Amino acid sequence: MTSSPDRKNAPGTPATPVTPPKIDPLPPALSSMWRLCKLGYRHEPRLMLVAFVLSQLAALPDALLALWLMLLGKGVLEHRPALMQGAAIGLALSAAATWFLRTVSTRVQRRFRDRVTIVLESHVARLQASIATIAHQERPE
């Protein structure tokens, strides 16, 4: 006895190739992300807004670092101690603000992501529960 996927063929005849079932294409990425954003906004509008604003605000101190470095270099070249001191304080404040805003932004985004994941999983579970089973097709009745 041999273990072959096609036992209906007579011995000595070539087996017919088995074609895999056709898989439906996935929905487009942009519309899927838009649908997820709407779902997140529907369930956590304030947290979504805070996460977005913090992610944009966290980039501001990084942009200011270039300004402070330029002013520090200008103060060194022009021998202006007040400009150097102001640029050094600005660098320190920007570095601290970068760390603080990134930490807070990461925590808020993680909380928002966790809550949206729970909502999305419950939405998918609700959709799956609404589909009729195929048990009626398997019964010979």
DOVOLO-425357 format. One record per residue (C-alpha): residue in one letter; x, y, z; chain. Coordinates in steps of 0.001 Angstrom, whole numbers, always signed. Example, Ala and Ser with C-alpha at 12.3 -4.5 7.8 and 13.67 -1.06 7.14 Angstrom:
<recs>
 type       u       v       w mol
    A  +12300   -4500   +7800   A
    S  +13670   -1060   +7140   A
</recs>
This chain:
<recs>
 type       u       v       w mol
    M      +0      +0      +0   A
    T   +1353   +3394    -960   A
    S    +459   +6723    +475   A
    S    -441   +8899   -2443   A
    P   -2822  +11841   -2481   A
    D   -4712  +10482   -5492   A
    R   -5900   +6855   -5006   A
    K   -8491   +6864   -7773   A
    N   -5922   +6502  -10532   A
    A   -5146   +3024  -11739   A
    P   -1661   +1665  -11051   A
    G    +790   +2890  -13638   A
    T   -1166   +5987  -14693   A
    P    +179   +9410  -13821   A
    A   -1515  +11222  -10969   A
    T   -3441  +14354  -11838   A
    P   -2021  +17470  -10205   A
    V   -4012  +18882   -7334   A
    T   -4696  +22599   -7741   A
    P   -4825  +24645   -4548   A
    P   -8013  +26568   -3835   A
    K   -8054  +30141   -5105   A
    I   -7459  +32725   -2367   A
    D   -9291  +36027   -2525   A
    P   -7012  +39078   -2780   A
    L   -6471  +41164    +334   A
    P   -8155  +44560    +576   A
    P   -6029  +47593    -326   A
    A   -3717  +48828   +2426   A
    L   -4807  +52465   +2394   A
    S   -8508  +51758   +2783   A
    S   -7765  +49177   +5501   A
    M   -5706  +51689   +7471   A
    W   -8406  +54341   +7038   A
    R  -11019  +51901   +8348   A
    L   -8786  +51138  +11351   A
    C   -8285  +54869  +12021   A
    K  -12047  +55423  +11957   A
    L  -12533  +52489  +14340   A
    G   -9876  +53874  +16699   A
    Y  -11346  +57365  +16576   A
    R  -14849  +56046  +17213   A
    H  -13774  +54267  +20418   A
    E  -10909  +56456  +21713   A
    P  -11138  +59932  +20122   A
    R   -9360  +61863  +22869   A
    L   -6539  +59347  +23246   A
    M   -6035  +59254  +19479   A
    L   -5784  +63040  +19323   A
    V   -3377  +63205  +22277   A
    A   -1186  +60467  +20760   A
    F   -1053  +62291  +17423   A
    V    -287  +65699  +18964   A
    L   +2428  +64251  +21205   A
    S   +4069  +62418  +18311   A
    Q   +4253  +65691  +16368   A
    L   +5316  +67735  +19395   A
    A   +8139  +65276  +20182   A
    A   +9851  +66263  +16922   A
    L  +10084  +69951  +17890   A
    P  +13019  +69736  +20359   A
    D  +15004  +67703  +17821   A
    A  +14572  +70456  +15268   A
    L  +15636  +73044  +17840   A
    L  +18883  +71134  +18510   A
    A  +20209  +72253  +15113   A
    L  +19366  +75860  +15966   A
    W  +21114  +75677  +19342   A
    L  +24202  +74089  +17783   A
    M  +24330  +76835  +15150   A
    L  +24043  +79524  +17838   A
    L  +26694  +77798  +19948   A
    G  +29109  +77686  +17003   A
    K  +28364  +81315  +16156   A
    G  +28995  +82331  +19770   A
    V  +32331  +80496  +19811   A
    L  +33474  +82032  +16516   A
    E  +32395  +85561  +17482   A
    H  +33620  +85273  +21110   A
    R  +30178  +86052  +22592   A
    P  +29840  +84305  +25969   A
    A  +26186  +85262  +26446   A
    L  +25247  +83612  +23129   A
    M  +27252  +80503  +24046   A
    Q  +25579  +80312  +27453   A
    G  +22101  +80770  +25969   A
    A  +22795  +78107  +23314   A
    A  +24123  +75683  +25945   A
    I  +21015  +76186  +28090   A
    G  +18864  +75732  +24987   A
    L  +20697  +72502  +24157   A
    A  +20153  +71196  +27671   A
    L  +16469  +72101  +27669   A
    S  +15965  +70602  +24208   A
    A  +17683  +67376  +25228   A
    A  +15516  +67089  +28357   A
    A  +12372  +67970  +26407   A
    T  +13229  +65384  +23746   A
    W  +13567  +62663  +26371   A
    F  +10421  +63698  +28251   A
    L   +8187  +64078  +25193   A
    R   +9371  +60827  +23649   A
    T   +8766  +58945  +26886   A
    V   +5278  +60366  +27347   A
    S   +4472  +59963  +23647   A
    T   +5576  +56328  +23661   A
    R   +3441  +55533  +26695   A
    V    +352  +57276  +25297   A
    Q    +777  +55617  +21909   A
    R   +1196  +52208  +23552   A
    R   -1968  +52721  +25613   A
    F   -3890  +53833  +22505   A
    R   -2531  +50898  +20496   A
    D   -3520  +48419  +23214   A
    R   -7040  +49800  +23472   A
    V   -7538  +49839  +19695   A
    T   -6196  +46278  +19490   A
    I   -8791  +45140  +22016   A
    V  -11547  +46928  +20098   A
    L  -10339  +45486  +16786   A
    E  -10123  +41947  +18162   A
    S  -13616  +42173  +19628   A
    H  -14874  +43555  +16297   A
    V  -13312  +40638  +14403   A
    A  -14679  +38154  +16950   A
    R  -18149  +39687  +16553   A
    L  -17877  +39385  +12766   A
    Q  -16746  +35773  +13006   A
    A  -19555  +34943  +15423   A
    S  -22132  +36366  +13024   A
    I  -21147  +33964  +10217   A
    A  -23310  +30871   +9978   A
    T  -21368  +27658  +10401   A
    I  -20903  +25069   +7691   A
    A  -22198  +22262   +9872   A
    H  -25452  +22192   +7910   A
    Q  -23474  +21475   +4735   A
    E  -21673  +18531   +6267   A
    R  -24786  +16710   +7477   A
    P  -26392  +14328   +4963   A
    E  -29924  +15302   +6078   A
</recs>
